[in-house]
C-alpha cells in the first residue's frame, strides 16, 4: 500500500504521517519487518512521522476526523487538531 501511495505521489505531497499501532504479527515464514518497511519508505521524505497511534483494530481506539488540519509533534508522539471537525 505504501508503494502504491508513493507511485501516486501522495506520500511526497503529505506534510507528515501518523501511523496506527500495527497489530499484524510477523509470519515466521516471512522476513518482512513492517516497521522497517515504513521507515524505509517514509524516512527519506524528511517529514514528521509518528507511529504507534491508537487507531485501527485496537482497544481504546482514537477517532480521527478526516479532512481537518493537524499538527504533529513526532518527537513527543502528539497529534493535535487545529480546527473543528464539524464544518
Legacy VTK file of the C-alpha trace (Angstrom):
# vtk DataFile Version 3.0
C-alpha trace
ASCII
DATASET POLYDATA
POINTS 87 float
0.000 0.000 0.000
2.845 2.391 0.758
4.370 1.704 -2.639
1.037 2.478 -4.291
0.835 5.800 -2.419
4.467 6.521 -3.336
3.868 5.857 -7.030
0.708 8.004 -6.934
2.894 10.842 -5.480
0.670 11.056 -2.372
3.457 10.459 0.146
5.637 13.148 -1.394
2.969 15.860 -1.008
1.878 14.931 2.525
3.058 17.243 5.291
3.589 14.374 7.731
2.425 10.922 8.752
0.583 9.362 11.678
0.797 5.578 11.621
-1.560 3.474 13.733
-0.491 0.719 16.090
0.498 -2.255 13.938
-1.435 -5.311 15.104
-0.359 -7.714 12.350
2.037 -10.274 13.714
5.030 -11.190 11.614
4.718 -14.526 9.865
7.658 -16.747 10.769
7.983 -17.776 7.120
8.230 -14.144 6.065
11.236 -11.958 6.819
9.166 -8.814 6.260
9.612 -6.329 9.107
6.724 -3.858 8.835
8.455 -1.183 10.917
11.459 -1.353 8.579
9.216 -1.093 5.507
7.501 2.004 6.918
10.837 3.540 7.914
12.426 2.780 4.519
9.547 4.377 2.620
8.896 7.439 4.835
12.257 8.387 6.368
13.803 9.611 3.073
10.962 12.130 2.765
12.245 14.010 5.849
8.745 14.699 7.159
7.370 14.220 10.682
6.207 10.670 11.299
4.590 9.274 14.415
3.788 5.577 14.707
2.003 3.622 17.394
-1.125 5.776 17.425
-4.206 4.078 18.950
-6.092 3.761 15.662
-7.287 0.808 13.661
-8.295 -2.504 15.226
-7.175 -1.877 18.810
-8.935 -1.294 22.115
-9.391 2.301 23.309
-9.468 3.444 19.702
-8.852 7.085 18.871
-11.409 8.553 16.481
-9.718 10.651 13.827
-11.720 13.218 11.854
-10.961 13.195 8.141
-10.065 16.332 6.247
-9.056 18.561 9.156
-5.720 20.294 9.662
-3.495 18.827 12.365
-0.090 19.483 13.870
2.182 16.505 14.517
4.936 16.577 17.115
6.708 13.350 16.184
9.258 13.720 18.984
6.560 13.751 21.674
4.132 11.462 19.824
1.363 14.059 19.824
-1.114 14.979 17.110
-3.371 17.995 17.688
-6.263 19.149 15.516
-6.008 22.842 14.690
-9.607 23.263 13.505
-13.048 21.923 14.338
-14.052 18.538 12.997
-17.591 19.620 12.052
-17.898 22.042 9.170
LINES 1 88
87 0 1 2 3 4 5 6 7 8 9 10 11 12 13 14 15 16 17 18 19 20 21 22 23 24 25 26 27 28 29 30 31 32 33 34 35 36 37 38 39 40 41 42 43 44 45 46 47 48 49 50 51 52 53 54 55 56 57 58 59 60 61 62 63 64 65 66 67 68 69 70 71 72 73 74 75 76 77 78 79 80 81 82 83 84 85 86
